[in-house]
Amino acid sequence: PGCRLLQFLSYLGACDRLLKQGYEEGQVEEAMEMFQYSEKKAAEFLRLLAQFHDMGFQQNEIKEVLLLCGNQREKALEELVMK
């Protein structure tokens, strides 16, 4: 039980740090789940999601492409442009 508590506290800390960067709560929770609670991967996903959204791409397409491309920016951008 103690181990689960530490994992939960770590998760809350990661979510808090991502929220302080200005990401929406729902997106943070979704990203953390998608990347099995890896703060680093979730943060990169959220950064690229915002970046591509600012370029005018649709959020659902961005999510799909980022997952398929493993958060590789150049590869994901190529896929988005080809759609």
BELCORGI-V471224 format. One record per residue. N is the residue number from 1. RES is the residue in three letters. SS is DSSP state (H for helix, E for strand, - for the rest). D_FIRST is the distance of its C-alpha to the first C-alpha in Angstrom with 1 decimal. Layout:
n=[N,N]
res=[RES,RES]
ss=[SS,SS]
d_first=[D_FIRST,D_FIRST]
This chain:
n=[1,2,3,4,5,6,7,8,9,10,11,12,13,14,15,16,17,18,19,20,21,22,23,24,25,26,27,28,29,30,31,32,33,34,35,36,37,38,39,40,41,42,43,44,45,46,47,48,49,50,51,52,53,54,55,56,57,58,59,60,61,62,63,64,65,66,67,68,69,70,71,72,73,74,75,76,77,78,79,80,81,82,83]
res=[PRO,GLY,CYS,ARG,LEU,LEU,GLN,PHE,LEU,SER,TYR,LEU,GLY,ALA,CYS,ASP,ARG,LEU,LEU,LYS,GLN,GLY,TYR,GLU,GLU,GLY,GLN,VAL,GLU,GLU,ALA,MET,GLU,MET,PHE,GLN,TYR,SER,GLU,LYS,LYS,ALA,ALA,GLU,PHE,LEU,ARG,LEU,LEU,ALA,GLN,PHE,HIS,ASP,MET,GLY,PHE,GLN,GLN,ASN,GLU,ILE,LYS,GLU,VAL,LEU,LEU,LEU,CYS,GLY,ASN,GLN,ARG,GLU,LYS,ALA,LEU,GLU,GLU,LEU,VAL,MET,LYS]
ss=[-,H,H,H,H,H,H,H,H,H,H,H,H,H,H,H,H,H,H,H,-,-,-,-,H,H,H,H,H,H,H,H,H,H,-,-,-,-,H,H,H,H,H,H,H,H,H,H,H,H,H,H,H,H,-,-,-,-,H,H,H,H,H,H,H,H,H,H,H,-,-,-,H,H,H,H,H,H,H,H,H,H,-]
d_first=[0.0,3.8,5.4,5.3,6.5,8.9,10.1,10.7,12.6,14.4,15.4,16.7,18.6,20.2,21.2,22.7,24.7,26.0,26.9,28.8,30.8,32.2,30.5,29.9,26.5,26.8,27.9,25.1,22.4,24.5,25.0,21.4,20.7,23.8,23.0,19.4,18.3,20.8,22.2,25.3,26.2,25.5,27.7,30.5,30.4,30.8,33.5,35.5,35.0,36.6,39.2,40.4,40.3,42.6,44.9,45.3,43.2,41.3,37.6,36.8,39.0,37.4,33.9,35.1,37.1,34.4,32.0,34.8,35.8,32.4,33.1,36.4,38.6,42.0,41.3,39.7,42.7,45.1,43.5,43.6,47.2,48.2,46.8]
